[in-house]
């Protein structure tokens, strides 16, 4: 195998790694963060038997503080996130509790100063 072919193959593997790491995740909602606000609410577009969720950013960094899941059966569950995410990255997976995991919405808290003037898009993904 030539050096050029090996380089192209290595680049393809590196580019595919994030997709493999995210396999099984399905985006069910998104919202744009406002630079002056401290939270954003993401409405879920789909209902299903989910086990976990993650929050991904696109368009800028943010320091996430917490997430409050509003279930379709009116239960509420709050998670402490405490994570700094860069543009294009995702939070760690959080496990949903209870029997009915139908998510109606997710309120995500963040430090407004961490947005650095940007308004990143936050995406809710589940599996």
N, C-alpha and C positions, 0 to 999 in steps of 0.2 A: 504494500500500500504506500502510495506516495505521500510526501509531506502535505501537499495541497489537499488530498482526499482526507487525510487524517485530521487536518485543521477544520475542514468543512463538517466532518462527522462530529468532532468535539463541539463545534459551535451549535450544531443541531441538538445534541444531547443537553447542552447547557440551557438552550432556549426552551426545551421541552420539560425541564425539571420543575418549574413552577406549576405547569399544568398537571403533571403527575402528582405533585404534592397536594393540589386542590381537588383531585379526582373525587367524585361522589358529591361534591357541593353543588347546590343549585341556588341561584340568586332569586329571591322572592320579593325584593323591594329595595328602593334606594331613595335618598334625599340629599339635598345640597345643604352643607353647613354654612351658616351666615357668620362672617367674621366677628360681629359684635355679640352674637348669642352664645349661651353656655350649653345649649343642648339642641338636638334635632329629633323629630319623630319620624320614623320610617314605617309606613303602612305596608302590611304584608298583602301581596296580591294573590297568594295561594294558601290553601289550607291542606294540611297533611299530617301524617304521623312522624313528626320530626323528633330526633334525639338530641341534636346539638345545633348551635349556631356560631357563626363567626361574623365579624364586621371587617370589611375591606375598604381601603381608601384609594381614591383616584383624584389627582389634581392638587395634592399638597399634603404636608404632614399634619399630625394632630396628636395631642396627649389625651387619650380617652380616660375618663374617670370612673364612669359607671354605666350600666345598661339596665333598663327596667323593661321586662317583658310583660305585655298586656295580652293575656290569653283570651280566646274567644268565649270561654266560660266565665269571664269576669275575674279570674284570679290574676294576681300580680306577683312578679318575682323580680327582685333586684340583685344584680351582680356587681361586685367591685372589679373593675378592669385594671386600672392603674397601669396602662401600657402606652408607650410612645411608639407611634407608627409612622413610618415614612411613606412617601407617595408610592402607591402600588403594592403596599404590604397589607397583611391581614392580622387580626388579633388571634389569640389562642382560642381554641374551641371551648365553648361553655356548654355543659350538659343541662338540658331542660328537665324540670322535675314534674312530678304528678303523672296522672294517667293520660289526660287529654293534653296533647302538645300543640294544639291549634293556636298559632300566633296571630293576634289581630294587629298588633303594632309593637315596635321596639323604640323606646326613648333612649337616646345615647347622649350622655353627658361628656363634655370635653372642656379643656382649658382654652378659652378664647385666645389668649396670648400665644398659644402653641401653634395656631393656624398661620402665623406670620403673615397676616394680611390676605391669605388665600381663602377660598371657599371650597374645600374639597367635597367630592361626592362620597357619601358613605353608603355602602351596599351591604344589605343583610342577606347572608347565604346560610342555607340549612342542609342537613342530611339526616 
